[in-house]
Amino acid sequence: MEQRKPLTTAKMRKMKQDGVPITMVTAYDYPSARLAEEAGIDVILVGDSLGNVVLGYDSTLPVTLDDMVYQTRAAVRGASNTFIVADMPFLTYHGSLDSTFRGVARLMQEGGAKAVKLEGGAEIAATVKAITEAGVPVVGHLGLTPQSVHQLGGFRVQGRSSEQAEKLLSDAKALEEAGAFAVVLELVTDELAEWITKQLSIPTIGIGSGIHCDGQVLVYHDLLQYGSDSAARKFVKAYANIGETIRAGIGEYVKEVKARAFPAPEHTFHMDNDVVEYLYGDKEK
């Protein structure tokens, strides 16, 4: 397979200008990132959604910086020719700038990420500006922000009222002015996502936010039905059912082992006869 150079923030802005959609998928380890790169994905997000789909938590809140560094490093090894963004986990960028910079530095230096993603709007704009001025590309995240799910009152579509719409547009502009090179819009109404996309010069990446965003992102485990029940999420389309294939494969393995059909002769190694005789001797004597 011919190697390609990773996208840059400038190329992504040009894609927006040219009307070329940006494809993004989450990936959290070497094999998933490698497969995503081989499939031609533009951007990989090592999201703190790994808390739900990899670590088995019921939210993203328990995910630590150590978790993110570890998983980012694995994904980078699998997709060295893809632009990789890593999430800053819960409460790692709301304290002092020194503390925030330490977290950013770990994701970039230890994890190998090319950019970081932060949830929030105008309230984190100063932090976004400081990070970008330090030379680190930043992706914003608005709408349904999973780290604030309890404050938002659950997983609800955002932007249905005029007040919410005005706030989200204002937040998006604040992130752009602070230097963010892209903004994820999650569970935002189609009409508002389209309006925000038109008002910004930076790309919008939608998830559950309609067709008019400059790009789309889905969770690896959702779109492949790999250990994740995506049926309950309206905004997810499953493109394969890897979970069913895996269950069937493991189930067949269990059956064959129980029946002593595996390992078969073609999976088995043997000693030379003289070695067998040396070890066990002549049992007839």
N, C-alpha and C positions, 0 to 999 in steps of 0.2 A: 504494500500500500504506500502510495506517495505521501511523504510527510509534508505538512503545511505549517506555515508560521501562525502563531496565535494571533487572534484579533487584538487590536489596540483600542483604547478609548476613542481615538480620533477616527478610526475605521468604523466604529459603531455609530458615531455621530453622523458619519457620511452615509451609512446604511439607512438611518432615519431620513436624511435629506433625499435619498434616492428612492425611498419607499420599499426598501428591501427588509423583510421581517427578520428579526433576530431570534434565534432559537436558543433556549436555555433549559437545562434539566438539572435537578439535584443529583449528586453522587457523593458517596461517603467513604469509598474504599478503592483499592487498586483495580479489581476486576470491573466494577460498575463504571468507573471513570474511563477505563481503557475501552470498554464497549461503547460508551457514549462518544468518545473521540472517534473511534472507528466508524461509527454511524454518521459522523459529520456534524455533530452538534457545535454551535458557535461558542457557547459559554457554559461552563459548569459552575453550579452553586453548591458549595459544601455548606448546606443549611443546618441551622440548629434544629430543624425538623427531624434530624437524626435521633433526637430524643424520643420521638414518637415511633418512627419506623425501624430504627436499628436498636435502640436501647430499651424500648418497651415502656417508657414513661407515658403518662396521660397528657403531658404538655411539654413545651420546650423549656420551661423554667428551670428544671434541674440540671440542664446541660452546662458543663463547666468549660472554662477556657482550655484546660488540659484536654478535655474531650475534643474540642474543636481543632486544636493544634495536631493532635494525634491523627484524626480522621482526614484533615486537610493534607497532611504530609503523605498519607497513603494515596489519596486521590491524585495528587500531583505526580507521584511516581507512575500512576497509570495513564496520565494524560498530559504529558509534558509539552505537547504542542497545542494546548487549548487554554484559553483565558479562564482562569479559575478565581472565583470570588468566594470568600469565607465570611460567615456570619460572626459578628461580635455577639457573644451570648448575653443573657439577662444580667443587667446591672453591672456590666463591665465598662460602660462608657458614660455613666451618670455621676461619677465622682470627680476627683481631680483630673486635670489633663495629664499629669504625670502618670497616674494609674492607667488612664485610657491609652496613652502612648505605649506603655509597657505591654498592654494586651495587643495592640495593633502590631507592635514590633515582633511579638511572638508568632502571630499568625503569618506575618510576612517573612521573617527570618527563619524560624523553626518550621513553620508549616509550608512555606513556599508559595503562599497565595499571591496573586497579582493585584488584588483589591479586597476591600472589606465592605460589608453591608451592615447598616445600622437602621433600626426601626425608630420611627418618630418624625415629627415635622419641625415647625419653627422652634420648638423647645430644645432641639439638639443642633440647630443650625450653627451655633457658635463652635460646637465640638466638631462638626463636619468641616467647617472652615479651617479650624486649626489642623485637622488631620490632612486635609488636602494641601494646605500650605506647607506641610512637612513633606510633601511629595508622594502621598499615598492616595491612589484612586479610591473613591467612595461611591457606593450605590445606596440610595435611600430606599425606604420601604414605608408605604402609606396604605391606608384603608384598614383592613383587618390586620392588625399587628399582633401575632400570636403571643409575644412576650407581655402584651397588655390585655390579654383576653379576659382576665377577671375584671379589669377596670371597664372594659367595653361591654361587659354583661354577657359574654359568650361569643360564639362564632356567628356573627350577624353581618349581613350585607351592609356596606357603608355607602353613604352618599345619596340616600333616598329623600332626605329633607334639604331644603334650601340652605339651612344653617350648616349642615354637614358638608354640603357641596362647596360652599364658600370657604369653609375651613380647610378642606382637602386641597382645593386649588391654591389657597394662600400658602399652605404647607409645602406643596410641590414647588412653588416659585421660590420659597425660602431656601429649600434644599438646592435648587438650581443656582441661586445667587451665592450660596455658601460654597459651591464648587463641585457638588455631586455630578458625576458624569452620566448617571442613569437613575431611574426611580422604578421600583417594583410597586405595582398597584394590585392589592389583593382584595378580592370580594368587593369591588367598587362597581356601582351600576354602570351599564354599558354607555349610557349617554354622558355621564360625568367623566368616565375614563377617556372617551373620545374628545371631550372638551379640554381636559387637562393635557392630553397628548398634543393637541393643536396649539396650546398656549406655551408649551415648553420647547426649547431648542435641543434638549437632551432626550434620549430615548426613554420611553416608558415600556416596562415589561409587565405584562398582565398575567394574573392567575385568577380565574373566575371573574374577569373584568371585561369580557367582550372581545370582539374581533378588531377593534380600532386601535389597540395599543401597538407600539412599534415592534413588539416581540411578545413571546409567550414563554412561560415557565411552568413545568409540572414536576411533581415529586416522582422520582425514579420508581419507587415501590408502588405508587398509584397507577401510573400509566402502563406498568407491566403486570399489575396484580400479583406482586411478589410480596407475600406476607402482609398484605394490606387490603382491606375491604374498601374499595373505592366506590362501590355501588351506591352508597349513601350520599356521596358528594356530587351534586348536580354538575359542577364545573369541571369534573374530571372525565376524560375519555380514556378507556382502557384500550391500548393498542395490541396487547398480547395478554395471555394468561399463563405466565411463567409459574405461578404458584401451583396451578393444577398439574403442570408437567412435572414439577419437582416432587409433589406429593405422590404422583403416580410412580415416578422413578424410584423413590425411596420405598414405597409400598411393595414394589416388585422385588427390590433387594431383600426386604424383610422376608417375603415369601420364600425366596430361593435359599436364603440362609437357613430358615426353619426346615426346609425340605432337604437340606444338604445338597442342593443343586449348584451352589456356589461356595467355594471356588471349584470350577470344572477343571478337567485335565489341562486344557489350554491356558489356564491361569496359574498352573502349578509348576514348581521347579524341582528337579531331582538330582541326587548325587550320582556320581559314577559308581558302577557296581562294585569296583574294588574298594572304594571308600566305605560303602555300605557293609561289605564283608569285614573290613578292618574294624569298624565300629561295633558291629553286632555279632560278628563271628558266625560260625556254623551252628544254627539252633538245633540241628539234628543230633549233635554230640552232647 
